[in-house]
Amino acid sequence: MTVPTKEILADHLSQMIQMKTVSNSDVNKVDWSEFEKLHKLFETLYPHVYEVMEVDRVGRAGLQFHYHPKETAKKPLLLMSHQDVVEIGDRSQWSHDPFSGLLLDGSVYGRGTTDCKHLVLSELEALESLFAEGFRPDYDLYLSLGYSEEVYLENDVDGAQRLVDHLAEKGVHIGTILDEGGGLFPEAGGRLAAHIGLGEKAAVNYEIYCDRKGGHSSKPGNGTALGAVAKAVVAIEAHPFPYRLTPLVEAQLAATAPLKEEPVRSIYADPKGHFEALCTLAQEDPALDAMLHTTVAFTMAQASTQPNVLPSHAAVGLSVRILQGDTVESVERRLQGFLPEGVKIRHISGKDPVPASTPDSDSYRLLTKILHAVYGNELLAIPFLMLGATDTRYYKPITDTVLLFTGHVHDNRWGAAHQVNEHIPVDALPASVEFFRSFPVSYTHLRAHETRGNLV
């Protein structure tokens, strides 16, 4: 059995999209029956996966598949993705039903086509075809499918944490994880680059707030609760976290240098030696800026509900992306230094950033070897720091190496994740399936004890 045709893959993805597996921070607002429908679809489409692997239902809708060989000295491989998708937003802005899985003009349309049911598809299709051909790995192989990646659950334990706990209770330590994040991208000059995520910033939420008596707006006195919070916002934005260079970002910039024109090429090739120039570039490049320090974004605010009422409570939400080297506690301590009297801060959700993986690992080298065999030695491998967050942050304590890479080749025909009219080209589907067929097979050739190592 070979990789199904792109038409079959598109049909299977379309069926997955029709399941409205929308997550919510309140588990009571989630329609869990949609996840049940998706699970039944999996059983229908992937009979060999269910026959060969043990399947555990974890938490409210998590699925953890496991193939256990008779004996092995090798560290397990875990493939992972998430079944949940974000809300559709304003339905009137969509050209088509966001849960129709419409096939139109060579693309599959719908919420979740690029985040992250396309990856669920790739992993299941790859394993189904491999098992149908008789492949049985000489190592423990896991597939974990989460159900709350897009949110922080307010009234339950996050799905990924439950899946990790399920592994930890069995004493499992993973050698390598493959998850969403990177992919293949055509660069200027026609060169193809593989962006391989090895770490991510921690997504942490705080709230700055002020409580006062309130009253009528005709007698504001010496200021309002909202005004005090506003002063804190201005002060924090005027004092961003200082720039610094982590080992992973240094490796990312150096790998990216060949794609840049001078003088940026020289700066990226030796970012330590040109740190001042690098910081100047970052002032005009939001992506580079985010790579070099912990960032703070004020995204939500609340105060009075009427214009003539002084707020008794005013609050502003902060979305903070913490770079390795900072912690939830150190960030909160720094922010407190900019708060005027009467304004307080509290941590809402999120944990410390986990250590980044290193490109100096057998798994990373194996991944790049596979890609060079398919796309040629001209392919450029770029390790990178993800600015967003994935469920792998929960798994890192029981894992040696995390590789954030899906094997998809991206181009400008893709409809971006979380946006209106999200879609994926049908011809982008087979390459990812091929990658997830190749990696488990090649993983059998790794040494019994893979090189361990983290970057900070």
DRENDRENKOL-978865 format. One line per 4 residues: for each residue x, y, z of C-alpha. Coordinates in steps of 0.1 Angstrom, whole numbers, always signed. Example, Ala and Ser with C-alpha at 12.3 -4.5 7.8 and 13.67 -1.06 7.14 Angstrom:
2
+123/-45/+78; +137/-11/+71 .
***
This chain:
456
+0/+0/+0; +14/+34/-10; +3/+69/+0; -33/+74/-10 .
-39/+98/-39; -43/+135/-32; -80/+131/-40; -85/+105/-13 .
-65/+125/+12; -86/+155/+4; -118/+135/+9; -106/+122/+43 .
-96/+157/+54; -129/+171/+42; -147/+145/+64; -126/+155/+94 .
-134/+192/+89; -171/+184/+91; -167/+175/+127; -171/+208/+147 .
-145/+200/+173; -143/+236/+186; -126/+239/+220; -135/+264/+247 .
-118/+274/+280; -150/+263/+297; -154/+226/+291; -192/+228/+297 .
-194/+249/+265; -178/+222/+243; -199/+199/+222; -180/+167/+230 .
-203/+147/+207; -184/+162/+178; -152/+146/+191; -170/+113/+194 .
-180/+116/+157; -144/+123/+148; -132/+92/+167; -157/+70/+149 .
-145/+84/+116; -109/+75/+126; -120/+39/+133; -136/+37/+98 .
-108/+53/+79; -78/+37/+97; -86/+1/+106; -50/-11/+106 .
-40/+16/+131; -68/+4/+155; -58/-32/+149; -21/-28/+155 .
-20/-2/+182; -35/-1/+216; -59/+28/+220; -65/+46/+253 .
-91/+73/+258; -76/+99/+280; -95/+128/+296; -125/+141/+279 .
-115/+134/+243; -78/+125/+242; -66/+95/+222; -33/+78/+229 .
-22/+51/+205; +7/+27/+214; +25/+0/+195; +47/-20/+218 .
+73/-44/+203; +83/-76/+220; +116/-62/+231; +135/-30/+225 .
+164/-10/+239; +155/+21/+219; +137/+52/+231; +101/+57/+220 .
+90/+79/+192; +58/+99/+197; +38/+116/+170; +13/+141/+181 .
-13/+167/+170; -46/+181/+183; -81/+175/+172; -96/+208/+185 .
-100/+240/+164; -107/+276/+172; -140/+294/+169; -150/+306/+134 .
-156/+342/+144; -181/+361/+123; -198/+336/+101; -209/+363/+76 .
-172/+368/+67; -168/+333/+54; -175/+326/+18; -185/+291/+25 .
-197/+270/+55; -166/+267/+77; -175/+231/+86; -185/+219/+52 .
-150/+206/+42; -157/+221/+8; -135/+210/-21; -131/+240/-44 .
-105/+251/-69; -80/+225/-58; -82/+233/-20; -101/+220/+10 .
-119/+247/+29; -129/+249/+65; -118/+256/+101; -89/+233/+110 .
-76/+226/+76; -42/+242/+85; -45/+240/+123; -43/+212/+128 .
-64/+185/+112; -41/+184/+82; -14/+170/+106; -39/+146/+122 .
-45/+134/+87; -9/+130/+78; +1/+110/+109; -29/+87/+107 .
-26/+81/+69; +11/+74/+72; +7/+49/+100; -23/+32/+83 .
-3/+27/+51; +28/+15/+69; +9/-10/+91; -10/-23/+60 .
+23/-30/+44; +34/-50/+74; +57/-24/+91; +62/-31/+128 .
+88/-9/+145; +114/-23/+168; +107/+5/+193; +77/+18/+212 .
+56/+40/+189; +30/+64/+202; +5/+88/+187; -11/+113/+210 .
-41/+134/+199; -51/+163/+222; -83/+182/+225; -76/+216/+241 .
-45/+229/+224; -62/+261/+214; -72/+272/+249; -63/+271/+285 .
-90/+252/+303; -105/+272/+332; -124/+243/+349; -104/+212/+341 .
-68/+200/+335; -56/+207/+300; -59/+177/+277; -22/+175/+269 .
-13/+174/+305; -37/+145/+310; -20/+127/+281; +14/+133/+295 .
+3/+122/+330; -10/+90/+313; +25/+83/+299; +43/+93/+331 .
+22/+70/+352; +36/+41/+331; +72/+54/+335; +75/+63/+298 .
+103/+86/+287; +101/+97/+250; +132/+99/+228; +117/+121/+201 .
+85/+139/+195; +72/+152/+162; +45/+179/+163; +31/+209/+145 .
+52/+240/+139; +76/+240/+111; +75/+231/+74; +90/+236/+40 .
+90/+270/+25; +102/+283/-9; +126/+312/-3; +139/+340/-26 .
+158/+326/-55; +138/+294/-56; +157/+277/-28; +137/+255/-5 .
+141/+258/+33; +130/+234/+60; +121/+254/+91; +124/+229/+120 .
+111/+241/+154; +133/+231/+184; +117/+253/+210; +90/+278/+218 .
+83/+308/+239; +59/+302/+268; +25/+318/+264; +16/+333/+298 .
-13/+356/+307; -14/+382/+335; -39/+408/+346; -31/+443/+359 .
-60/+457/+379; -71/+484/+403; -100/+485/+427; -116/+517/+440 .
-149/+529/+454; -163/+542/+421; -190/+568/+419; -204/+594/+396 .
-182/+606/+367; -189/+643/+376; -166/+638/+407; -135/+620/+395 .
-113/+634/+422; -76/+629/+416; -81/+601/+391; -99/+569/+384 .
-91/+532/+386; -89/+531/+348; -65/+560/+347; -42/+542/+372 .
-42/+511/+351; -35/+532/+320; -4/+546/+337; +8/+511/+343 .
+3/+502/+307; +22/+532/+295; +51/+526/+319; +54/+489/+309 .
+53/+496/+272; +80/+522/+277; +103/+497/+293; +104/+465/+272 .
+125/+436/+283; +161/+439/+272; +173/+421/+241; +195/+390/+245 .
+207/+361/+223; +197/+325/+232; +217/+296/+217; +187/+285/+196 .
+181/+320/+181; +218/+323/+174; +217/+290/+155; +185/+301/+137 .
+200/+334/+125; +232/+318/+114; +213/+292/+94; +191/+319/+78 .
+220/+341/+68; +225/+326/+33; +190/+337/+24; +197/+374/+33 .
+213/+402/+14; +242/+423/+28; +246/+438/+53; +219/+416/+70 .
+237/+384/+59; +269/+393/+78; +249/+404/+109; +229/+371/+109 .
+260/+350/+102; +277/+363/+134; +249/+377/+156; +271/+379/+187 .
+297/+399/+169; +271/+422/+155; +247/+423/+184; +243/+461/+184 .
+234/+461/+147; +211/+431/+152; +192/+451/+179; +188/+480/+155 .
+173/+456/+129; +149/+442/+155; +135/+477/+161; +120/+476/+126 .
+112/+438/+124; +85/+425/+148; +94/+389/+142; +131/+394/+150 .
+122/+416/+179; +101/+388/+194; +130/+363/+190; +153/+384/+211 .
+133/+391/+243; +102/+384/+264; +74/+404/+249; +43/+420/+264 .
+11/+427/+245; -19/+444/+261; -49/+427/+245; -80/+431/+267 .
-94/+458/+290; -125/+463/+312; -138/+490/+334; -172/+508/+337 .
-201/+497/+315; -215/+533/+314; -198/+566/+305; -211/+584/+336 .
-200/+558/+361; -165/+557/+377; -153/+521/+375; -149/+504/+409 .
-127/+478/+391; -105/+483/+361; -83/+456/+345; -61/+450/+315 .
-51/+416/+302; -15/+410/+292; -4/+383/+267; +33/+377/+276 .
+55/+354/+255; +84/+344/+278; +118/+337/+263; +140/+309/+278 .
+160/+325/+307; +130/+343/+321; +103/+328/+343; +67/+334/+352 .
+79/+347/+386; +108/+369/+372; +85/+385/+347; +58/+393/+373 .
+85/+407/+396; +98/+430/+368; +63/+442/+358; +55/+450/+394 .
+82/+476/+394; +62/+497/+369; +29/+497/+387; +17/+529/+404 .
+3/+528/+439; -30/+509/+442; -24/+489/+410; -18/+451/+413 .
-8/+422/+390; -19/+386/+391; -8/+356/+371; -38/+341/+352 .
-24/+311/+333; +7/+297/+317; +40/+281/+329; +77/+287/+326 .
+93/+281/+292; +107/+247/+288; +143/+242/+275; +148/+242/+238 .
+160/+211/+220; +194/+211/+202; +202/+206/+165; +231/+185/+178 .
+209/+154/+182; +205/+122/+163; +168/+129/+156; +175/+163/+141 .
+202/+149/+119; +179/+121/+109; +151/+145/+99; +175/+166/+78 .
+189/+135/+62; +154/+124/+51; +146/+158/+37; +179/+160/+18 .
+172/+126/+3; +138/+138/-10; +146/+175/-19; +183/+174/-26 .
+213/+188/-8; +205/+223/-18; +177/+223/+8; +185/+246/+37 .
+177/+233/+72; +169/+261/+96; +164/+253/+133; +141/+279/+148 .
+123/+292/+179; +85/+292/+177; +69/+324/+189; +36/+306/+194 .
+30/+277/+217; +21/+240/+211; +11/+211/+234; +47/+199/+234 .
+54/+223/+263; +36/+197/+285; +57/+168/+271; +92/+182/+273 .
+98/+171/+309; +95/+134/+298; +111/+139/+263; +147/+142/+251 .
+141/+159/+217; +111/+179/+203; +109/+185/+166; +82/+209/+154 .
+78/+199/+118; +49/+187/+96; +66/+180/+63; +41/+202/+44 .
+54/+224/+16; +39/+259/+20; +32/+285/-6; +10/+316/-10 .
-21/+294/-19; -26/+285/+18; -53/+302/+38; -37/+311/+72 .
-46/+293/+104; -74/+309/+125; -83/+333/+96; -116/+335/+77 .
-118/+311/+47; -90/+289/+61; -80/+264/+35; -52/+241/+22 .
-42/+231/-13; -50/+195/-21; -16/+189/-37; +1/+200/-4 .
-12/+169/+14; +9/+139/+0; +43/+153/+9; +35/+154/+46 .
+22/+119/+45; +54/+107/+28; +74/+124/+55; +55/+107/+83 .
+60/+74/+65; +98/+79/+62; +106/+91/+97; +92/+61/+117 .
+110/+37/+93; +143/+56/+94; +140/+60/+132; +147/+22/+136 .
+183/+30/+126; +190/+53/+155; +213/+42/+182; +197/+26/+212 .
+206/+56/+233; +201/+88/+215; +223/+118/+222; +205/+140/+248 .
+209/+177/+251; +190/+209/+255; +196/+245/+245; +186/+272/+270 .
***
